[in-house]
Amino acid sequence: MTLHCQSKDDDLGEQTVADGGKFGWDFDVNVWGTTLYYCDMGWANLQDYHFDAYSFARDSVHCDAQCLWLVSEEGMYGLNGQTGFWEYIHQWPS
C-alpha cells in the first residue's frame, strides 16, 4: 500500500506500508481546533483514495492520545479510544 499524508503545514512524504505494517507520526493540535491531516492511498485495486486521517472536529474525542486506523478489504476502521472498539469509518468506493 502506498500512503501520502500531509497537513497544511507538514508533508510527511509518500510511504510504502507492507501488509501487516504500520506507519505513524506525532503532532500537536493547534489552539484554534482546526488541525487536519489528510492522506491519499493506493492499495490493490483501489488507487488514489483520499481520506482525512485526523480531523479535530471528528477525532478530538475518539482518538484520545493516538489515532489508529485498520485497512481491510471492506474499508477502514478507526479505534475509538474511549470504548476500545474498532468502528467502521470508511467504505471503499464501488
C-alpha positions as CSV (number, residue, x, y, z in Angstrom):
1,M,0.0,0.0,0.0
2,T,1.3,3.5,-0.8
3,L,0.3,6.3,1.5
4,H,1.0,10.1,1.3
5,C,-0.2,12.1,4.3
6,Q,0.1,15.8,5.0
7,S,-1.5,18.8,6.7
8,K,-1.5,22.4,5.5
9,D,2.0,22.8,7.1
10,D,3.6,19.4,7.2
11,D,4.1,17.0,4.2
12,L,5.0,13.5,5.5
13,G,6.0,12.2,2.1
14,E,5.0,9.1,0.3
15,Q,5.3,5.9,2.3
16,T,5.1,2.2,1.3
17,V,3.4,0.2,4.0
18,A,3.7,-3.6,3.7
19,D,0.8,-6.0,4.6
20,G,0.7,-6.0,8.4
21,G,2.9,-3.0,8.6
22,K,2.5,0.3,10.4
23,F,3.0,4.0,9.7
24,G,2.6,6.8,12.2
25,W,3.5,10.3,13.2
26,D,3.3,12.7,16.1
27,F,1.8,16.2,16.1
28,D,0.2,18.8,18.3
29,V,-3.3,20.1,17.9
30,N,-3.4,23.8,17.1
31,V,-5.1,26.2,19.6
32,W,-7.9,27.0,17.1
33,G,-9.1,23.4,17.0
34,T,-8.7,23.2,13.2
35,T,-6.0,20.6,12.9
36,L,-6.4,18.4,9.8
37,Y,-4.2,15.7,8.4
38,Y,-5.3,14.0,5.2
39,C,-3.9,11.1,3.2
40,D,-4.0,9.7,-0.4
41,M,-3.7,6.0,-0.5
42,G,-3.3,3.3,-3.2
43,W,-3.8,-0.3,-2.5
44,A,-4.6,-3.4,-4.6
45,N,-7.5,-2.4,-6.9
46,L,-8.0,0.9,-5.1
47,Q,-5.9,3.8,-6.3
48,D,-5.9,7.5,-5.3
49,Y,-8.3,7.1,-2.3
50,H,-8.4,10.4,-0.3
51,F,-9.4,10.4,3.4
52,D,-9.0,12.6,6.5
53,A,-6.6,10.8,8.8
54,Y,-7.1,13.3,11.6
55,S,-9.8,16.0,11.8
56,F,-10.1,17.8,15.2
57,A,-13.8,18.1,14.9
58,R,-14.2,14.3,14.4
59,D,-11.3,12.8,16.3
60,S,-10.5,15.0,19.3
61,V,-12.7,12.8,21.5
62,H,-12.4,9.4,19.8
63,C,-8.6,9.3,19.4
64,D,-7.6,10.1,22.9
65,A,-3.8,10.0,22.9
66,Q,-3.5,8.5,19.4
67,C,-5.5,7.7,16.3
68,L,-5.3,4.1,15.0
69,W,-6.6,3.0,11.6
70,L,-7.0,-0.5,10.3
71,V,-7.1,-1.0,6.5
72,S,-9.1,-4.1,5.3
73,E,-10.6,-5.4,2.1
74,E,-14.1,-3.9,3.0
75,G,-12.9,-0.5,4.2
76,M,-11.2,1.3,7.0
77,Y,-11.8,1.1,10.7
78,G,-10.8,3.6,13.4
79,L,-10.1,2.6,17.0
80,N,-12.4,4.5,19.4
81,G,-10.0,5.4,22.3
82,Q,-12.9,5.8,24.7
83,T,-14.6,2.4,24.1
84,G,-11.7,0.4,22.9
85,F,-13.7,-0.9,19.9
86,W,-12.9,-0.7,16.2
87,E,-15.5,1.4,14.4
88,Y,-16.2,1.1,10.6
89,I,-15.3,4.6,9.3
90,H,-14.7,4.5,5.5
91,Q,-16.2,2.2,2.8
92,W,-14.2,1.8,-0.4
93,P,-15.9,3.2,-3.5
94,S,-17.6,0.7,-5.8
